[in-house]
């Protein structure tokens, strides 16, 4: 074998090893990134569930019946009778 063919084989061997290391590195990076993606998707789903609960709670707290009930119970408020209503005109 000539020195030139030994050099070619050595360079090809180095190229194969470098290629294998690159594939390993990018495969590992891909798996890490995919793991982060799935974790973020789980977190997004959990936040969506919490947001739905928040909206339900907000609608319950702000419902008109609840506000009227609290006004009547805690502040002794009531709806005025027709005779108690005074119309103001300019």
C-alpha positions in Angstrom: 0.0 0.0 0.0 1.2 3.4 -0.8 1.4 6.2 1.8 -1.3 8.1 -0.1 -3.9 5.3 0.3 -3.0 4.9 4.0 -3.7 8.6 4.5 -7.0 8.3 2.6 -8.1 5.4 4.8 -7.1 7.4 8.0 -9.0 10.5 6.8 -12.1 8.4 6.0 -11.8 6.7 9.4 -11.6 10.1 11.1 -14.6 11.3 9.1 -16.7 8.2 10.1 -15.8 8.7 13.8 -16.6 12.4 13.6 -19.9 11.7 11.9 -20.8 9.1 14.6 -19.9 11.6 17.4 -22.0 14.3 15.7 -25.0 11.9 15.4 -24.7 11.0 19.0 -24.4 14.6 20.1 -27.4 15.7 18.1 -29.5 12.7 19.1 -28.8 13.5 22.8 -29.6 17.2 22.3 -32.9 16.2 20.5 -33.9 13.9 23.4 -33.3 16.7 25.9 -35.2 19.2 23.9 -38.1 16.8 23.4 -38.2 16.2 27.1 -38.4 19.9 27.8 -41.2 20.2 25.2 -43.3 17.5 26.8 -42.7 19.0 30.3 -43.9 22.4 29.0 -46.9 20.8 27.3 -47.8 19.2 30.6 -47.4 22.5 32.4 -49.5 24.2 29.8 -52.3 21.7 30.2 -52.2 22.1 34.0 -52.4 25.9 33.6 -55.3 25.5 31.3 -57.1 23.4 33.9 -56.4 25.9 36.6 -57.6 28.8 34.4 -60.9 26.9 33.8 -61.3 26.6 37.6 -60.5 30.2 38.0 -63.2 31.2 35.5 -65.7 29.1 37.3 -64.8 30.5 40.7 -64.9 34.1 39.3 -68.4 33.5 37.8 -69.6 32.1 41.1 -68.2 35.0 43.1 -69.5 37.6 40.9 -73.0 36.2 40.3 -75.8 38.6 40.8 -77.7 36.3 43.2 -74.7 36.0 45.4 -74.1 39.7 45.5 -77.7 40.4 46.2 -77.7 37.7 49.0 -74.6 39.2 50.6 -76.1 42.7 50.4 -79.3 41.5 52.1 -77.6 39.4 54.7 -74.5 41.4 55.7 -75.7 45.0 54.9 -79.5 44.6 55.5 -80.2 46.0 52.1 -83.3 45.4 50.2 -85.0 46.3 46.9 -87.0 49.5 47.5 -90.8 49.4 47.2 -92.5 51.4 44.4 -93.7 54.0 46.9 -90.1 54.6 48.1 -88.7 55.4 44.6 -88.4 59.1 43.9 -87.9 60.3 40.3 -85.6 63.2 39.9 -86.0 65.3 36.8 -84.0 68.3 35.6 
